[in-house]
Amino acid sequence: MKTTLSVIGMTCGHCKMSVEGALNELNGVKSAEVNLASGKVDVTYDEAEVTLDAMRLAVEEQGYDVVA
């Protein structure tokens, strides 16, 4: 499965690394790619292993807001 999360507050390379790192640590996330210009994160994942809520929580724990 693929999804795109809209994330508020990402402005730099450190933001990108924090968000990608948090998502990639989740079991079931195959890849996470941040686009700083658009504020979007493209996530490829296995829906049997990880939920959207878990991904949202991982991003929020890094200090960013996910827009539904």
C-alpha positions as CSV (number, residue, x, y, z in Angstrom):
1,M,0.0,0.0,0.0
2,K,1.0,3.6,-0.5
3,T,-0.2,6.7,1.2
4,T,0.7,10.3,1.4
5,L,0.8,12.2,4.7
6,S,0.6,16.0,4.9
7,V,2.9,17.2,7.6
8,I,3.1,20.7,9.0
9,G,6.4,22.1,10.4
10,M,9.0,20.4,8.3
11,T,11.5,23.0,7.1
12,C,15.0,21.5,6.8
13,G,17.1,18.4,6.2
14,H,17.0,17.6,9.9
15,C,13.2,17.6,9.8
16,K,13.3,15.3,6.8
17,M,15.6,12.9,8.5
18,S,13.6,12.9,11.7
19,V,10.3,12.1,10.0
20,E,11.7,9.5,7.6
21,G,13.7,7.9,10.4
22,A,10.6,7.7,12.7
23,L,8.5,6.1,10.0
24,N,11.2,3.7,8.8
25,E,11.6,2.4,12.3
26,L,8.0,1.1,12.3
27,N,7.5,-2.5,11.5
28,G,5.7,-2.7,8.1
29,V,6.9,0.6,6.7
30,K,8.9,-0.3,3.6
31,S,9.9,3.3,2.7
32,A,9.2,6.9,3.7
33,E,10.1,9.8,1.5
34,V,9.7,13.4,2.6
35,N,9.2,16.3,0.1
36,L,10.0,19.4,2.1
37,A,8.7,21.8,-0.6
38,S,5.2,20.3,-0.6
39,G,5.1,19.2,3.1
40,K,4.2,15.7,2.0
41,V,5.5,12.3,3.0
42,D,5.0,9.4,0.6
43,V,4.9,6.1,2.6
44,T,5.0,2.6,1.2
45,Y,3.8,0.1,3.8
46,D,2.3,-3.3,4.6
47,E,-1.2,-2.6,5.9
48,A,-1.2,-6.0,7.8
49,E,1.7,-4.7,9.9
50,V,1.2,-1.0,10.5
51,T,-1.7,1.4,10.7
52,L,-2.1,5.0,9.6
53,D,-2.6,5.9,13.2
54,A,0.7,4.4,14.2
55,M,2.4,6.4,11.3
56,R,0.7,9.6,12.4
57,L,1.8,9.1,16.0
58,A,5.4,8.4,15.0
59,V,5.5,11.7,13.1
60,E,3.7,13.6,15.9
61,E,6.2,12.2,18.4
62,Q,9.0,14.0,16.4
63,G,7.2,17.3,17.0
64,Y,5.3,17.7,13.7
65,D,1.6,17.9,13.0
66,V,-0.1,15.5,10.5
67,V,-3.1,17.0,8.7
68,A,-5.9,14.5,8.1
